[in-house]
């Protein structure tokens, strides 16, 4: 299989450095026309500069690809709309959206400043919401679209001092789970990457011996596949980094079924809790109705013959 993105148009947010830059370069190397979005701010999201996006556009063009820069702040709804409009005006369509932009303002929840909390959620979660909203209608109308969200182990599993970041990253999974259903009939597929890479945001957290292996390209390869026509799945979360790739999923155990009296009794719940928490026979569900069906199936009237 050789993945080609010829004639596809991609938007990558936060593409002026780190993972976003790597995503943009790889998508362009496979033939996509790329809108390189970056506000050009610092690690904490402050400041702005056109230099970062311009450098990546120059790299793509030097390699024979096609790209244009965009400097809008996607944490503002108007900025996200302007970003997607750049793709439409420059290239006539939008096929691929990689929601990558973000910054960190780490602090324990007890000491967290709510303004910082809102700012982090504003770019990681609402920024992705705004960009996806602006692109979704175009993709549905043309009956084609690939959207890649960027989650994190901090959201999937938790990480000390990152309540704002972790909450935003897990919210993206919830958004994906709904949009995978709403986009399905129009061939708009939505998946999520959970990257492990050494970038200016993360390298201080990584073991020094692992740094040479934590290359952004080992994440961008998965993003590029999820952005392609060869990808036919929707609603997957893929962990990727240092040559490791795995699907992560929300799972539910086999469960315990109680009669009405025990179900309303905390003592009965406590007595059964070890079995309730048992994940040895866990399974994923494709949608909320599927898991409700499991919980309520025993109340369906038996078929008669």
N, C-alpha and C positions, 0 to 999 in steps of 0.2 A: 504494500500500500504506500503510495506517495501522495502526501497531502498537498493539495494546491488550493490557494485562496485567490486565484486569478479572477479579476472582475469583482471581487468582494471589497466592501468598504468597512473599515474597522475604526472604532473610537476606543482609545485607551485613556482612562483617567489616571492622573498622577504618574504620567509617563516620562517625566523629565529625569528620572534617576531610578536606581534600584530595580525592583521587580518590574515596574511599569515600563521602564526603558527597555528591559530585556524582552518583555512581551511585545512591545511595539516593533523592535528590530526583527524578532522572529516572525511575527505576522507579515511584516513587509517582505522578508526574505522569501516567503511562500507566495508572494504575489499580491497581497492585499494593499489597497490604498489606505493610509493610516492618518487619522487625526490625532496628533500628539497633544494631549491636554496636560498642562501643569501650571499651577498658580505660581510656582517658584518660591514657596515659602520655606521656613526652617522646619526642623524636626518637630517643633511644637505647634506648627501651623501659622506662625506669625510671619509677616513680611510677604513680599511678592517680587517676582522678577520674570522677565520673558526669556532669560538666558538659558534656563534648563530645557524648556521645550524646543527652543531654536537649535540647541546643540544636537538633540536627538533627531530632529528633522534633517539637519545637515548630514548626520551619520547615515540615515536611510537613503538620502539622495546620493551620497557618495558611493553607496553600494549598488546604485542603479534602481532604487525603489522610488515610490511616490508618497509624499507626506506633506501635511500642512500643520502648523502649530495652532494651538488655542490656549489662551491664558485665563479663561473664565473660572471663577470659583464655583464648584459644583455643590457647595453647601448652601448656595442660594438657588431657588427654583428658577429664577430668570437666567442665572449663569449656566445651569444645566441645559435649559432650553436653547440657549445661544450656542452651546457646544454641539448639540445634535443638529442644530440648524446649520452649523459650519459644514458638517458632513454632507447634508442635503444640498447646500448651495455649491460646494466645491466639487462633489462627486455624484450628486443626483440620487443617492440612496444611503441607507445605513443597514449593514448586514450583521455586524459583530459589535457588541458592546462589552468591554472588559472593565468592570467596576473595581478599580484598584486603589484609588486615591485615599490617603489617610495620613494621620500623624498621631503622636503619642503625647499624653500628659498624665504620666503614671503617678499614682498616689494611693495609699490605702483608703478604703471607703470611709473610715472614721475621720480622715483628714481631707477628704475630697472637697474641692470647691465645685459647687454646682454649675458655675459658669463654664469651668473646664469640662465638666461632665457633658453639658449640652453641646459644647464645641466639638468634642470627640464624636458623640453620637451624630451630630449635625453633618460631619463629613463622611464618616464611615457608613452610617446607615441611611440618613436622609439624603446624602449626596447620591448614593446608589439608587434610592427611591426616585429622586428627581430625574436622574439621567435615564433610568429605565422607563419612567412614565413618558418622557419626551420621545424615546425611541420606539416604544412598544407598538404604538398605532401604525407607524411606518412599516414595521416588520410584519404586523398582521396583514396590512393591506397588500404587501408584496408577497405574502405567503412564504416568508423565509426570514429567519433570524436566529442568532445564537448569542446568548447573554451569559457571561461568566461573572459570578459574584466572588468576592474574596473574603473568606472567613478566617479563622485562626484557631489554633489549639487553645488560646485563652478563652475563646467563646465556647468551643466544643467541650473542653475539659476543665477550664479554669486556670488562672495564673495570678499569684499574689500581686496585689497592687494595680491590677488592670480591670477594675470593675466597669469603668466607662467603656473601654475598648472591648472587653469580653462581652458585655451586654449588647453592644452594637453589632459585633461579629456574629452572635447567635441570632440576633433579629434578622439578619440577612438570610439565614437558613429558613426561617419561618416565611419570609417573603418568597423565596424560591419555591417552597413547597406549595404555595398557592398559585404562583404564576406558571408552574409546570403544567397545571391543569388548565388554566385560562388560555395559555398559548398553544396547547397541543394541537388543536384542530387546524391551526394556521401555520404549522411547522415552525413555531417559535419555541426553541428549546432553551431551558435555563438550568445551568449547573453551577457548582461552587467549588473553588479551589481553597484548600487550607495549606498554605505554603510554609516550608521550612527552608530558610535561606539566610545568608549573611548579607544584610544590607546596612545602610547607615542607621536604620531604625532598630535593627536586631543584633548586629554583630557583637555588641558588648555582652549579650546574654548567652552566647554560644561557647561551647568548649573550644579552646584554642586549637586542639588537635583536629577538630572537625572542620575548621574554617576553610581549608583548601577544597573541601568537597561540597560546601554549601553554596554552589554557584546558582545564580538566578536562572540560568538556562535550563537547569534540571527541573524547574517549576514551569517555565515558559513552554516547554515541550507539551506538557499536559494542557495548559491553557490553549495552545495552538490546536491541539486535537479537539478539545471541547468547542472550539470556535469553527470547526470545519464541517463540511457537508458529510464527511465520513462518520461524524458523531451523530448517532441517532437516539441517544439516551437523554432523559431529562429528569431533573430532580436528584442528581447524584452529588455527593460531597466527596472530593478526592483530596486526600493528603498527599503532598508531593515535596520531596526535598532530599538532596544528597543521594540520589539514585533509589530512593524509597517511594513507592506509589501504593496507595491502598484506599479502598472505599470506606468511608465512615458513614454510619447510619444511626438514627434514633431507633432503639429497639424496645420491645415490650416483652416481658416474661410470659410464661404460660398462664399465670394468674391463679387466683383463688375465687371460686364462686360460693357465695353464702346465701342463705335464705334471708328473707326480709328482716326478721328479728335480729339475727347476728350482724347483718350489714349495718344496722343502726346502733350497734353496741361497741363502744371503744375497747372494751375488754376482749371482745371476740376478734377485733382487728389486731390488737396487741398479741393475742395468742397465735394468730396466723401470720404474723409479720415476717417471720423467716421465710415462709413459703411465698408470701406476696413479693418479697424482695429478690427471690431466686431468679437469676437470668440464665440458668443453664439450658433452657429451651426457648430462648428469646427469638423473636422474629420481627422483621420490619413491616411496616404497613405503607401502602402506596398513597393513602389519603385518610383524612379523619373519618369519613363514613366507613372505611374498612375496619378501623379499630372499634368503632361503635357497633358495627355488625357483630364483631366477635363478642363484645361484652353483652349484647342483648339477644344473641342467636337462640339461647335456650328458651326464650319466651315466644319464639315463632311457633304457630300451630303446627303440629305434626301433619305430614302429608297423609292423606287417606287414599287407599287404592280400592 
